[in-house]
Amino acid sequence: MKIAFILFDNMTTLDFVGFYEAITWIGILNTKENVQWDFCSNQQEVKDDRGLIMKVGKVYPDLSGYDMIFIPGGLATRQLRYDDDFIGWIQTAQDVKYKVSVCTGALLLGAAGFLQGKKATTNPSAYELLAPYCAEVVKERYVRDGNVFTGGGVSASIDLGLYVIESLTSEEVARQVKEKMDYPYYVTGRRNFNG
């Protein structure tokens, strides 16, 4: 499984790191074969919304070679959804099996056309912004509709990561990871958020 983490200027780092910390355990625990990941962006370095600078491994890679893309949120998504070059790049993930976002990263999945006819969620402050991109905005911490997973605001990235792990592997693996992360809040077996 090959994962592309999409990073951009003024993103919210916890959106990214919560999911990243959880999902990469499937590689560390060898619950999926050949788990690899890349940090991808439209530039070599990104600065988050609080000034943290991160170097990026891949600049504008063709995303079609990945099995999963993940897009975090942040105030920058409100402008990026209108950036033709950036959205055109995200659209190279059209045939990627799993599309995942947390917080307002859903606006970028939506702008790329990946939420058409689907249920999705985002940060509660952006429900109205998400509505034009999807069939239904679901006011939950995380939502799955087919192979598209969306998470709510910021800290929901951890829960979303565990939910994706459970969906792709098993409840037992999700329990293992939540123990490794010392994260007692996620409850396994809650499939009622599927779209």
ABEGO torsion letter per residue (X at the ends): XBBBBBBBBGBBAAAAAAAAAAAAAAAAAGABBGBBBBBBBABABBBBAAGBBBBBABBGBBAAABABBBBBBEAAAAAAAABAAAAAAAAAAAABABBBBBEAAAAAAAAAGAABGBBBBBBAAAAAAAAAABABBBBBABBBBEABBBBBBGAAAAAAAAAAAAAABBAAAAAAAAAAAGBAABBBGBAAABX
